[in-house]
């Protein structure tokens, strides 16, 4: 499991989310409903790591995934990006 964060996403976190250098952003699994893909990813700004599986300093922000959520990214590379609608994920 690993992840990358684009420069466009970093700019969105700074300009639209009003985050400051050194802030933490949690990437987590969230339940979205039934069907084949009942889970998706979410972001929680200003969260503090409790038991992180991975933490990365990217663009001045600490991104992390807790051990309890690492299963959703098992054997995957996550890309966090941004478009006109906001933050997007691909993996």
C-alpha positions in Angstrom: 0.0 0.0 0.0 1.2 3.4 -0.9 -0.2 6.7 -2.2 0.8 9.8 -4.1 -0.8 13.2 -3.9 -0.7 15.5 -7.0 0.4 19.1 -6.9 -3.2 20.1 -7.9 -4.6 18.3 -4.9 -2.0 20.0 -2.6 -3.2 23.4 -4.1 -6.8 22.4 -3.4 -6.0 21.5 0.3 -4.3 24.9 0.7 -6.7 27.1 -1.2 -10.1 25.5 -0.8 -9.7 23.5 2.5 -7.7 26.3 4.1 -5.2 23.9 5.5 -1.9 25.1 6.9 1.6 23.5 6.5 2.0 20.7 9.0 -1.7 19.8 9.2 -2.7 16.1 9.1 -5.1 14.5 6.6 -6.5 11.1 7.3 -7.4 8.8 4.4 -10.0 6.3 5.5 -12.5 3.6 4.3 -16.1 4.6 4.5 -19.3 2.6 3.9 -21.3 3.9 1.0 -23.9 1.3 0.5 -24.6 -2.2 -0.8 -23.5 -3.8 -4.1 -20.2 -4.9 -5.4 -18.3 -1.8 -4.1 -19.9 -0.9 -0.8 -16.9 1.1 0.4 -15.1 4.1 -0.8 -12.4 6.5 0.5 -12.8 9.6 2.5 -10.6 12.4 3.9 -10.6 13.9 7.4 -8.6 17.1 7.7 -7.0 18.0 11.1 -7.2 14.4 12.3 -4.4 13.1 14.4 -2.9 9.6 13.9 -3.6 7.0 16.6 -2.2 3.8 15.1 -1.1 4.6 11.6 -0.1 2.0 9.0 1.6 4.6 6.9 2.3 8.3 7.2 3.8 10.5 4.4 4.8 14.2 4.4 3.7 15.5 1.0 3.5 19.1 0.1 3.8 20.2 3.7 0.9 18.0 4.9 1.0 14.7 6.8 -1.2 12.2 5.0 -1.9 8.9 6.9 -3.9 5.7 6.9 -4.8 4.0 10.1 -4.1 0.3 10.5 -7.9 -0.3 10.8 -8.3 1.2 7.3 -5.3 -0.2 5.4 -7.3 -3.2 4.1 -9.0 -1.0 1.5 -5.7 -0.1 -0.1 -4.1 -3.5 0.3 -1.7 -4.1 -2.7 -2.8 -0.9 -4.3 -1.3 2.5 -5.2 -3.7 5.3 -4.4 -3.5 8.6 -6.3 -5.1 11.6 -4.7 -5.8 14.3 -7.3 -8.1 17.3 -7.9 -10.4 18.5 -10.6 -13.1 21.2 -10.9 -15.4 19.2 -8.6 -12.8 18.7 -5.8 -10.6 15.9 -4.6 -10.7 12.6 -6.5 -9.2 9.2 -5.8 -7.9 6.5 -8.2 -6.4 3.2 -7.4 
